[in-house]
Amino acid sequence: MIPNYAQNHDYSQFNVLAVDDIPLNLLLVQKMLARFNFGFRTAANGQTALDAIAEKKPDLILLDLMMPGIDGFEVIRRVRENPDTADIRIIILSALNSNEDVVKGFNMGADDFIMKPIIMEKLLTCVVTQMQIVQNQKK
């Protein structure tokens, strides 16, 4: 169920990048968010994500942490240290759910953390909240 405050908003102007090395996870997230009509792109690993961010800056990154090569923590670090991308909203979507991982994610600059398996209502609420922040920043 979409939160009431998000029912009649048009999110088509927003660009979302989902990053996960498991194609099924990307497909599930895309299907969960399809009703919002975001510009939606995917990346299968950290390096592809960084390339996609450099090509077209997203408004929101949905980021897995455990990936081969450049992991999600490193993606966050690079995004946050670059002045051109430091303001991108980042939601971690991860099976890593120890207190240490959650704290590390927030300390590195994540804006929210959703543990897998993903509950659709939680994802929708978090994404809408982040999109409202982006919308307010653009005003």
Number of C-alpha atoms within 10 A of each C-alpha: 9 15 11 8 11 16 11 9 11 11 17 12 11 17 18 23 24 26 28 25 18 13 12 10 18 21 14 13 18 18 11 16 17 12 11 20 13 17 15 17 16 21 21 17 24 26 17 14 23 18 12 16 18 13 9 10 17 21 21 22 26 25 28 30 24 18 17 12 10 16 18 26 23 15 20 24 15 15 21 19 11 10 9 11 16 14 15 21 23 27 24 26 27 21 15 16 14 10 9 9 16 19 14 13 22 17 10 16 21 23 17 18 22 21 17 14 10 16 11 16 13 14 20 19 16 17 22 20 16 20 20 16 12 17 14 9 9 7 5
